[in-house]
Amino acid sequence: MRTDFLGLKMKNPVLLAAGPWSRDGKSIRKGIEAGAGAVVTETIITDSLTDICPRTAYDGFGLQNIKLYSDIQVEGWQEDMDYAKEAGGIVIASISASTPSELAYLASKMELFGADALEISLSNPMWESLEIVASDPEAIQQMTREVVSNVKIPVIVKLSQNVTNISRVAKAAKEGGASAVSAINTIRCILGVDLEKCEPTLSTYGGYSGAPIRPLGLASVATVAQAVDLPICGIGGIETYEHVLEYILLGASAVQVGTAVMLNGYGKITEIISGLENWGEKRNITQVSQIRGKALKNLKSFDEMKVGPANCVADQKGCMTDCNKCLNVCVYGAIEKKRENVNINKSLCEGCGLCSSVCPQKKLSLMW
Protein backbone atom coordinates (compact mmCIF):
# COMPACT_ATOMS: atom_id res chain seq x y z
CA MET A 1 0.00 0.00 0.00
CA ARG A 2 2.02 2.91 -1.33
CA THR A 3 1.69 6.56 -0.29
CA ASP A 4 2.85 9.90 -1.62
CA PHE A 5 3.81 11.81 1.51
CA LEU A 6 5.56 15.18 1.21
CA GLY A 7 6.20 14.38 -2.44
CA LEU A 8 8.26 11.39 -1.30
CA LYS A 9 7.19 8.14 -2.96
CA MET A 10 7.02 5.71 -0.05
CA LYS A 11 6.56 1.97 -0.57
CA ASN A 12 4.24 1.91 2.44
CA PRO A 13 2.83 4.42 4.96
CA VAL A 14 4.59 2.95 8.02
CA LEU A 15 7.45 5.10 9.33
CA LEU A 16 9.80 4.39 12.19
CA ALA A 17 9.25 7.27 14.64
CA ALA A 18 11.85 9.47 16.33
CA GLY A 19 13.34 7.74 19.36
CA PRO A 20 16.20 5.64 20.75
CA TRP A 21 15.39 2.97 18.14
CA SER A 22 16.57 5.47 15.44
CA ARG A 23 19.41 6.97 17.46
CA ASP A 24 22.19 6.56 14.85
CA GLY A 25 22.99 5.32 11.34
CA LYS A 26 23.01 1.63 12.32
CA SER A 27 19.66 1.86 14.08
CA ILE A 28 18.11 3.74 11.16
CA ARG A 29 19.29 1.05 8.75
CA LYS A 30 17.63 -1.60 10.91
CA GLY A 31 14.35 0.26 10.44
CA ILE A 32 14.89 0.51 6.68
CA GLU A 33 15.79 -3.18 6.44
CA ALA A 34 12.65 -4.06 8.42
CA GLY A 35 10.67 -2.46 5.60
CA ALA A 36 9.74 0.98 6.97
CA GLY A 37 8.56 3.43 4.33
CA ALA A 38 10.83 6.01 5.98
CA VAL A 39 12.70 6.51 9.24
CA VAL A 40 12.64 9.58 11.49
CA THR A 41 15.87 10.15 13.41
CA GLU A 42 16.02 10.55 17.15
CA THR A 43 15.47 14.24 17.86
CA ILE A 44 18.63 16.27 17.23
CA ILE A 45 19.55 19.36 19.25
CA THR A 46 22.53 21.74 19.16
CA ASP A 47 24.06 20.43 22.40
CA SER A 48 23.84 16.74 23.27
CA LEU A 49 22.64 15.92 26.77
CA THR A 50 24.39 13.85 29.40
CA ASP A 51 22.79 10.42 29.57
CA ILE A 52 20.67 9.48 32.59
CA CYS A 53 19.74 6.16 34.19
CA PRO A 54 17.14 4.82 34.56
CA ARG A 55 15.30 6.64 31.78
CA THR A 56 12.53 4.28 30.67
CA ALA A 57 9.76 2.46 32.53
CA TYR A 58 6.85 0.30 31.41
CA ASP A 59 3.78 -0.70 33.41
CA GLY A 60 2.30 -3.24 31.03
CA PHE A 61 0.12 -0.64 29.33
CA GLY A 62 2.17 2.44 28.45
CA LEU A 63 5.78 3.54 28.54
CA GLN A 64 7.39 6.58 30.20
CA ASN A 65 10.58 7.88 28.60
CA ILE A 66 12.76 10.71 29.94
CA LYS A 67 15.44 10.60 27.25
CA LEU A 68 14.03 12.51 24.31
CA TYR A 69 17.10 13.84 22.47
CA SER A 70 20.03 12.44 20.54
CA ASP A 71 23.40 12.22 22.30
CA ILE A 72 25.25 12.63 18.98
CA GLN A 73 26.71 16.07 18.35
CA VAL A 74 25.32 17.91 15.30
CA GLU A 75 28.42 17.42 13.13
CA GLY A 76 28.51 13.73 14.04
CA TRP A 77 25.23 13.24 12.24
CA GLN A 78 26.88 13.68 8.85
CA GLU A 79 28.58 10.30 9.10
CA ASP A 80 25.50 8.61 10.54
CA MET A 81 23.26 10.11 7.86
CA ASP A 82 25.63 8.91 5.12
CA TYR A 83 25.63 5.39 6.57
CA ALA A 84 21.83 5.34 6.90
CA LYS A 85 21.26 6.63 3.38
CA GLU A 86 23.51 3.96 1.87
CA ALA A 87 20.69 1.50 2.50
CA GLY A 88 18.53 3.39 0.02
CA GLY A 89 15.77 4.39 2.44
CA ILE A 90 14.08 7.71 3.14
CA VAL A 91 15.42 9.50 6.23
CA ILE A 92 13.60 12.35 7.95
CA ALA A 93 15.61 14.37 10.48
CA SER A 94 13.83 15.28 13.71
CA ILE A 95 15.12 18.55 15.19
CA SER A 96 14.24 20.69 18.21
CA ALA A 97 15.33 24.07 19.55
CA SER A 98 13.96 26.92 21.64
CA THR A 99 14.63 29.77 19.18
CA PRO A 100 13.84 30.20 15.46
CA SER A 101 17.49 30.89 14.53
CA GLU A 102 18.76 27.79 16.34
CA LEU A 103 16.07 25.67 14.70
CA ALA A 104 16.95 27.08 11.26
CA TYR A 105 20.63 26.28 11.88
CA LEU A 106 19.81 22.64 12.64
CA ALA A 107 17.51 22.43 9.64
CA SER A 108 20.21 23.71 7.28
CA LYS A 109 22.74 21.25 8.68
CA MET A 110 20.44 18.26 8.30
CA GLU A 111 19.58 19.26 4.74
CA LEU A 112 23.30 19.52 3.98
CA PHE A 113 23.87 16.07 5.49
CA GLY A 114 21.29 14.54 3.14
CA ALA A 115 18.00 14.38 5.06
CA ASP A 116 15.02 13.91 2.73
CA ALA A 117 12.73 15.96 4.99
CA LEU A 118 12.59 17.54 8.43
CA GLU A 119 10.29 17.08 11.41
CA ILE A 120 10.44 19.96 13.86
CA SER A 121 9.46 19.07 17.42
CA LEU A 122 8.38 22.11 19.41
CA SER A 123 7.09 20.39 22.54
CA ASN A 124 8.63 18.44 25.38
CA PRO A 125 6.61 16.77 28.14
CA MET A 126 9.47 17.21 30.62
CA TRP A 127 9.63 21.00 30.36
CA GLU A 128 6.50 23.10 30.59
CA SER A 129 8.27 26.02 28.90
CA LEU A 130 8.35 24.14 25.60
CA GLU A 131 4.75 23.00 26.07
CA ILE A 132 3.84 26.70 26.22
CA VAL A 133 5.53 27.20 22.83
CA ALA A 134 3.61 24.21 21.45
CA SER A 135 0.32 25.90 22.45
CA ASP A 136 1.16 29.29 20.94
CA PRO A 137 0.04 29.56 17.30
CA GLU A 138 2.09 32.71 16.73
CA ALA A 139 5.28 31.05 18.00
CA ILE A 140 4.59 27.92 15.93
CA GLN A 141 4.07 30.02 12.82
CA GLN A 142 7.28 32.00 13.42
CA MET A 143 9.40 28.91 14.10
CA THR A 144 8.00 27.10 11.08
CA ARG A 145 8.48 30.05 8.75
CA GLU A 146 12.12 30.45 9.83
CA VAL A 147 12.89 26.81 9.05
CA VAL A 148 10.97 26.76 5.76
CA SER A 149 12.74 29.90 4.52
CA ASN A 150 16.15 28.32 5.11
CA VAL A 151 15.72 24.90 3.46
CA LYS A 152 14.37 23.41 0.25
CA ILE A 153 13.28 20.04 1.63
CA PRO A 154 9.78 19.39 3.09
CA VAL A 155 9.10 20.44 6.68
CA ILE A 156 6.75 18.60 9.04
CA VAL A 157 5.60 20.23 12.29
CA LYS A 158 5.08 17.76 15.12
CA LEU A 159 2.06 18.74 17.20
CA SER A 160 1.50 18.25 20.91
CA GLN A 161 -1.78 16.95 22.32
CA ASN A 162 -1.18 19.10 25.41
CA VAL A 163 -2.75 22.19 23.83
CA THR A 164 -6.10 23.87 24.22
CA ASN A 165 -6.85 24.01 20.48
CA ILE A 166 -4.85 21.74 18.19
CA SER A 167 -6.70 23.04 15.10
CA ARG A 168 -5.37 26.56 15.65
CA VAL A 169 -1.83 25.26 16.07
CA ALA A 170 -2.10 23.18 12.88
CA LYS A 171 -3.41 26.20 10.97
CA ALA A 172 -0.48 28.24 12.26
CA ALA A 173 1.93 25.58 11.01
CA LYS A 174 0.34 25.77 7.57
CA GLU A 175 0.54 29.56 7.57
CA GLY A 176 4.22 29.23 8.42
CA GLY A 177 4.72 27.11 5.30
CA ALA A 178 4.73 23.58 6.72
CA SER A 179 4.45 20.77 4.18
CA ALA A 180 2.68 18.53 6.71
CA VAL A 181 1.99 17.99 10.39
CA SER A 182 2.46 14.93 12.58
CA ALA A 183 0.31 14.18 15.61
CA ILE A 184 0.90 13.51 18.38
CA ASN A 185 3.96 13.83 20.56
CA THR A 186 4.20 11.91 23.84
CA ILE A 187 2.03 13.01 26.78
CA ARG A 188 3.40 14.54 30.01
CA CYS A 189 3.17 11.86 32.70
CA ILE A 190 4.31 10.26 35.92
CA LEU A 191 3.98 6.50 35.40
CA GLY A 192 3.40 5.64 39.04
CA VAL A 193 4.61 5.91 42.64
CA ASP A 194 6.30 3.30 44.86
CA LEU A 195 4.09 3.31 47.96
CA GLU A 196 6.81 1.99 50.27
CA LYS A 197 9.67 4.23 49.11
CA CYS A 198 7.41 7.20 48.32
CA GLU A 199 9.28 7.59 45.05
CA PRO A 200 7.90 8.06 41.52
CA THR A 201 8.73 5.27 39.06
CA LEU A 202 11.13 7.62 37.28
CA SER A 203 12.65 10.64 38.96
CA THR A 204 10.99 13.32 36.83
CA TYR A 205 8.09 13.97 34.45
CA GLY A 206 8.40 12.16 31.14
CA GLY A 207 6.71 11.36 27.87
CA TYR A 208 3.95 8.75 27.93
CA SER A 209 3.57 6.61 24.82
CA GLY A 210 2.17 3.29 23.71
CA ALA A 211 -1.32 1.81 23.45
CA PRO A 212 -3.06 4.06 26.04
CA ILE A 213 -2.47 7.23 23.99
CA ARG A 214 -3.87 5.84 20.72
CA PRO A 215 -7.38 7.28 21.30
CA LEU A 216 -5.78 10.70 21.84
CA GLY A 217 -3.73 10.37 18.68
CA LEU A 218 -6.76 9.29 16.65
CA ALA A 219 -8.83 12.22 17.92
CA SER A 220 -6.02 14.68 17.17
CA VAL A 221 -5.54 13.40 13.61
CA ALA A 222 -9.29 13.55 12.91
CA THR A 223 -9.54 17.06 14.35
CA VAL A 224 -6.64 18.33 12.25
CA ALA A 225 -7.95 16.57 9.12
CA GLN A 226 -11.28 18.34 9.49
CA ALA A 227 -9.68 21.73 10.10
CA VAL A 228 -6.61 22.00 7.85
CA ASP A 229 -5.80 20.94 4.32
CA LEU A 230 -2.38 19.47 5.07
CA PRO A 231 -0.98 15.94 4.89
CA ILE A 232 -0.93 14.31 8.33
CA CYS A 233 1.33 11.68 9.86
CA GLY A 234 -0.45 9.89 12.69
CA ILE A 235 1.44 8.89 15.84
CA GLY A 236 0.45 7.16 19.05
CA GLY A 237 -0.04 3.58 20.21
CA ILE A 238 0.20 1.81 16.85
CA GLU A 239 0.80 -1.91 17.43
CA THR A 240 -1.04 -3.63 14.55
CA TYR A 241 -1.95 -3.03 10.91
CA GLU A 242 -5.53 -2.38 12.07
CA HIS A 243 -4.27 0.60 14.08
CA VAL A 244 -2.52 1.93 10.96
CA LEU A 245 -5.79 1.71 9.06
CA GLU A 246 -7.68 3.52 11.81
CA TYR A 247 -5.35 6.49 11.48
CA ILE A 248 -5.58 6.46 7.67
CA LEU A 249 -9.38 6.26 7.70
CA LEU A 250 -9.43 9.33 9.97
CA GLY A 251 -7.28 11.34 7.56
CA ALA A 252 -3.61 10.35 7.94
CA SER A 253 -1.42 9.86 4.86
CA ALA A 254 1.24 8.01 6.88
CA VAL A 255 1.88 6.85 10.44
CA GLN A 256 4.82 6.49 12.79
CA VAL A 257 5.56 3.49 15.01
CA GLY A 258 7.94 3.76 17.97
CA THR A 259 7.04 2.22 21.33
CA ALA A 260 5.91 -1.05 19.73
CA VAL A 261 9.40 -1.39 18.21
CA MET A 262 11.04 -0.65 21.54
CA LEU A 263 8.98 -3.36 23.23
CA ASN A 264 9.06 -5.98 20.44
CA GLY A 265 12.05 -5.23 18.20
CA TYR A 266 12.35 -4.03 14.59
CA GLY A 267 10.49 -7.11 13.37
CA LYS A 268 7.31 -5.42 14.59
CA ILE A 269 7.59 -3.03 11.64
CA THR A 270 7.76 -6.00 9.22
CA GLU A 271 4.78 -7.63 10.91
CA ILE A 272 2.62 -4.51 10.69
CA ILE A 273 3.51 -3.89 7.04
CA SER A 274 2.82 -7.52 6.11
CA GLY A 275 -0.63 -7.34 7.71
CA LEU A 276 -1.35 -4.07 5.93
CA GLU A 277 -0.33 -5.51 2.54
CA ASN A 278 -2.47 -8.61 3.01
CA TRP A 279 -5.46 -6.47 3.97
CA GLY A 280 -4.98 -4.27 0.91
CA GLU A 281 -4.51 -7.17 -1.52
CA LYS A 282 -7.82 -8.75 -0.47
CA ARG A 283 -9.60 -5.47 -1.24
CA ASN A 284 -7.57 -4.36 -4.27
CA ILE A 285 -6.29 -1.32 -2.39
CA THR A 286 -2.78 -0.34 -3.43
CA GLN A 287 -2.70 3.35 -2.50
CA VAL A 288 -3.38 5.08 0.82
CA SER A 289 -5.28 7.75 -1.11
CA GLN A 290 -8.01 5.19 -1.90
CA ILE A 291 -9.14 5.03 1.73
CA ARG A 292 -7.69 8.11 3.43
CA GLY A 293 -10.30 9.99 5.47
CA LYS A 294 -13.20 7.68 4.64
CA ALA A 295 -14.30 7.48 8.29
CA LEU A 296 -14.52 11.25 8.65
CA LYS A 297 -17.94 11.40 6.99
CA ASN A 298 -19.25 9.28 9.87
CA LEU A 299 -17.67 11.49 12.53
CA LYS A 300 -20.28 13.90 13.84
CA SER A 301 -20.29 16.80 16.24
CA PHE A 302 -22.10 16.17 19.51
CA ASP A 303 -24.98 18.36 18.35
CA GLU A 304 -25.46 16.08 15.34
CA MET A 305 -25.72 12.90 17.37
CA LYS A 306 -29.00 11.05 17.02
CA VAL A 307 -31.19 11.29 20.09
CA GLY A 308 -32.89 8.05 21.28
CA PRO A 309 -34.85 6.07 21.98
CA ALA A 310 -32.37 3.22 21.69
CA ASN A 311 -32.35 -0.17 23.34
CA CYS A 312 -29.94 -3.03 23.72
CA VAL A 313 -30.95 -6.52 22.63
CA ALA A 314 -29.53 -9.86 23.74
CA ASP A 315 -28.69 -12.84 21.57
CA GLN A 316 -31.14 -15.45 22.75
CA LYS A 317 -28.80 -18.32 21.86
CA GLY A 318 -27.61 -17.88 25.40
CA CYS A 319 -24.64 -16.65 27.38
CA MET A 320 -21.86 -19.21 27.74
CA THR A 321 -19.92 -17.50 30.54
CA ASP A 322 -20.51 -16.45 34.12
CA CYS A 323 -18.53 -13.23 33.86
CA ASN A 324 -21.56 -11.01 34.66
CA LYS A 325 -19.77 -8.06 33.09
CA CYS A 326 -22.98 -6.78 31.52
CA LEU A 327 -24.75 -6.86 34.89
CA ASN A 328 -21.91 -5.06 36.62
CA VAL A 329 -21.66 -2.17 34.17
CA CYS A 330 -25.37 -1.48 33.74
CA VAL A 331 -25.91 1.47 36.08
CA TYR A 332 -29.55 1.67 34.91
CA GLY A 333 -30.46 -1.80 36.22
CA ALA A 334 -31.84 -2.83 32.82
CA ILE A 335 -30.11 -6.22 32.57
CA GLU A 336 -31.32 -9.43 34.17
CA LYS A 337 -29.73 -12.84 33.92
CA LYS A 338 -31.31 -16.21 34.61
CA ARG A 339 -28.88 -19.06 34.03
CA GLU A 340 -27.63 -18.61 30.46
CA ASN A 341 -30.40 -16.22 29.43
CA VAL A 342 -29.76 -12.48 29.43
CA ASN A 343 -32.82 -10.25 29.29
CA ILE A 344 -33.00 -6.51 28.66
CA ASN A 345 -35.73 -4.45 30.33
CA LYS A 346 -36.41 -1.98 27.51
CA SER A 347 -38.28 0.38 29.80
CA LEU A 348 -35.09 0.87 31.82
CA CYS A 349 -32.46 0.64 29.05
CA GLU A 350 -31.22 4.05 27.90
CA GLY A 351 -29.04 2.77 25.09
CA CYS A 352 -25.63 3.77 26.49
CA GLY A 353 -24.06 0.76 24.76
CA LEU A 354 -21.48 -0.07 27.43
CA CYS A 355 -22.70 -3.64 27.94
CA SER A 356 -22.18 -4.42 24.25
CA SER A 357 -18.61 -3.14 24.54
CA VAL A 358 -17.65 -5.26 27.55
CA CYS A 359 -19.39 -8.51 26.58
CA PRO A 360 -16.60 -10.98 25.68
CA GLN A 361 -18.99 -13.02 23.51
CA LYS A 362 -20.56 -10.01 21.72
CA LYS A 363 -23.99 -11.28 22.69
CA LEU A 364 -25.41 -7.78 23.17
CA SER A 365 -26.02 -5.16 20.50
CA LEU A 366 -27.54 -1.69 20.35
CA MET A 367 -30.63 -1.23 18.20
CA TRP A 368 -32.10 2.07 17.01
N, C-alpha and C positions, 0 to 999 in steps of 0.2 A: 504494500500500500504506500505508494510514493506521495510526496508532498513538496510543493514549491513554497519554501519559507524564506522570506527575506531575499527572494530571487536566487536562493541556493537550492539546487535540485537535489533533494535528499531521497535516498532509497527507501526510507521509512520515516515516520514522524516521531520516533522514540530517541530522545537525546539523553546522554549521560549528564546529569546536573552538576553544578559547581559544588565541590566538596573535597574531602580528603581522598576520595576514590579517583580524583582527577588532579592530584597534587603536583604531578610532574610529567615529563614526556613519556616515561615508561607506563605510568598509570593511564594516561590518555590513550596510548596505543592499545592497552588491554580493552578499553571501552570500544575502540574502533574495531578491534578484532572480534569482539563479542557481537558486532553487527549494528551498533548504534548509528543512527542517521547522522549524528554530529555529537561532539563532546564539548562541554563547557568547562573551562579550567577552574581550578580552585581560585577563589577571589584574590586578586593581586592588588597590593597596596604599595605605596612608595617606600615604606620602611617595614621590613619583616618583623614579626613579633616573637618574643621569647616563648618557647613552647612551655605548656603547662600540663601537669598530670595530677589527678585524672581529669579528662576533658570530655568524656562521653559516658552516658548512662542510659540504660534501657529498662523499662518496667514491664515488658511483655506486650505493650500496646504502642507506645510512642517512644521516641528517642530525644534526649536532650544533648546538645552539643555546644561546647563553649570555645571551640577553636574554629573560627570562621574565616581566617585569612591564610594565604600562602606564606610559608616561611622561606621562600626563594626570593632573593633580591631581584629587583626589576631587570637588571642587565642579564641575570642568570637565566631569564626566561627565553632569551634568544636561542640558546642551545637546546633547551627543552622543547621549544616550539618547532625547531628544525627536526628534531628526532620524532616528534609526534606527527608532523606533516609528511614524513617519509612513508608513512603507512597509507597515505592516500585519502585519509578521512577529512572531514570538515571540523575545524577547531574554532570555537567561539571563546574569546578571552573575557573573563569576568573581572571587572575592575571596580574599585571603591575608593572614594576620597571625600574629604569634608569641604573642599573648595572647588569651584569651577576650573580654575587654572591647573590645580593638581590633577583633577580628573582628566582634563584635556591632555596633559603631559603623558599620563599613563595610556590614554587612548592612542596617541601618536606613536608611542613606543611599541605597543602591541600590534598596531597596523604595520609598522616597519618590520617587526619580527615575523610577520606572515599570517596573523590571525585573519580568518575569513569574515568575522563579524565581532561585535562587542556587546557585552551585557553589562550595563552599569547598575550596580547595587547601591542604593541610597538609603538603606535601612539596616539596622543592626539591633537585634533583640536584647543585646547586653548593655547597650548605651541608649538611654532615652533621648539624648541630644540628637542622634541620627534618626530616631523615630519621629522626632519633631520635623526634621527636614523631609522625611518621607510623606508627611501629612500636609506639607505646604506646597500647593500647586505652583505658586510663583517661583519657589526655590527649585522645584522639579523642572519647570520650564527653562529656567536660567541654566541649570547644570546640563540639561539635555542639549540645549542650543549650543553651549560652549563646546561640547564634545563633537556634535554633528558638524560644526563649522571647521573643525580641525582634522577631520578624517574623511575618507571617501568610501569606507566600508559601512555596511548596515549597523545601526545602533538599536539595541533593545534596552528598554528601561524595565528593571525588575521592581514590581510593586509590592508593597507591604500590605498585609491584611489589617494591620494595627492602625487604621486610619478611619476618620469619621465618614469620608465620602470617597470611595475608590474611583468612582466615575470621574469626579473632578480632577483627580490626580492623573488618571489615564488621558483625559482631554488635554491636560497641561503638557504631558509627555508628547502628545501628537503635535501640539502647537510649537513645541521646542524642536520638532523635526525628527522625532523617533520613527524608526522603520517598523517597530513592533513593541509590544509589551509582554512581559512574562509575569505570571501570578500563580502562586504567591511565595513570598519569602517565609522563612521559619517564624514561629510565633513565640513571643516572650514567655518564658515559663520557669517554674521551679518544679522539678519532677516529683519530689517528695521530701519527707523529713523523717530521719531516724528518731523514733520516739524515745529511745534509751539515751542516745548521745546528744539529743537535741541539736542535730546537725542536718542541714539540707543535703540531699543526695550528692549534688555538686556544689562547690563553694560559692557560686554566684549565679545570677540569672543567665539563661542560655536560650538557644533556639530550639523549639519543639518541632519535630517533624515525624513523618510516618503516617500510618493509617488513620489515626484520630483527626488529622487536619484535612483529610480529603474533602469532607463536606464543606469546609471553609474555602478550599481551593476551587471546588466546583461552583460555589455561589459567586465567588469573585470573578471567575472567568465568564460566567453567564451575565453578570452585571456589566462587565466591561464590554462584552460582545453586543449587548443591547444599547450601549451608550456611545461607543466609539468605533469608527471604521478603521480599525488597525488589526493586523495579524496578531494572534495571541498564542503564547506558549504556556500551557497549563502545567502547574507544579503543585504537588502535595499528595502524599499517601498512595502513589501509584504502585501497585503490587502485581497486577494481572493485566492481560490484554483487555478485559472488560472495563477496567478502570480507565485505560487509554481511550476507549471508545466513548465512555461517559463524557470525558473532557472534550473530545472532538464534537460530539453531538450537541454540546452546549456552546460551541463556537471556537474551540481551539484549532489551530492549524498544525500544532506540534505539541509534544509534552516533554517533560524532563523527569527522569527517575534518579533518585539518589539514595535515600535511606534503605530501600529494598536491596540495593546493591551492597551497601555496607553490611547488612544483616545476612545476605545470602550469597554474595560473590558476584563477579561479572557475568556468570552464566545466567543470572536472572534477566539480564537484558536480552540474551538470546531466546530465553523461554518466552518472554513477553512478545517479542517480535514474531516468533514462530506461531504463537496463538493468534496474533493479529492477522498474519498472512493467511492462515487456515480459515479464519472467519471471513476474510475478504474474498477468498477464492470461491467459497460456497455461495456467495452472493454476487459474484462478478463485480466486486468493488476493487478497483486498482488505484484509485486516487482519493486522498483525504477530502478533496473538494466535493466529491459525490455525496458525502454525508455530513459535512461540517455544518453545525448549527441547526440540524434538523429538529432537535428537541426544543429549540427556543420558541417555536410556534405554540407549544403546549405549556409554556411557562407563563403563568398569569400573575398579575398584581393581586394583592389580597382583595381589593375591591371587586375584582372580576370573578372571584371564586363563587362557585355555585352554592346557593344556600339550600339546605335540606328540603324535605325530609330524606334521610338516608338510613338504611338499616343493614345490619350484618346478618348473613345467613350461614347456617352450618351444613356441612356435607353430611347427609344422613347415613352414609355408609359406615359411620361410626369412628370414634376416636380410639386409636390403638395405644395411647400412652396414658400415664397417670401424672403427667407433669403439672396439670392444673394452671398452666401459665395464663390461659385466657381468663380463668376465674379471678386470678390474683390481680390482673391489670385492669379489670373492668370496674372503674370507680362508680359506674352508674348502676351496678347490681343487675345488669340485664342478662347475664349468662347463668344458666343452670346446667348442672351435669348429673345425670343418673346413669351409673355404670359407664358404658361406652357412648352413650347418647348425649350430645351437647345441644341444648335448646336456647334460642335467643328470644327474650321477651321484647317484642317490637315496640311495645308501649313505653319501655324504659330505654331502649337503645337510641343513642343520639348520633350514631354513625361516625365516631371518632376514628375508627379503623385500627386502633392499637392492637386489638386481639388478633387481627389477621396478620399483623406484622410479627408477632411473637410466637404464633403457632408453628411448631416445628414440622407439622405434617401438612400445613397449608389447607386445613380443613374449613377455614372461615374466610369469607369474602364479603366485601362491601357492595351493596346493591343500591342503585339510585332509582 
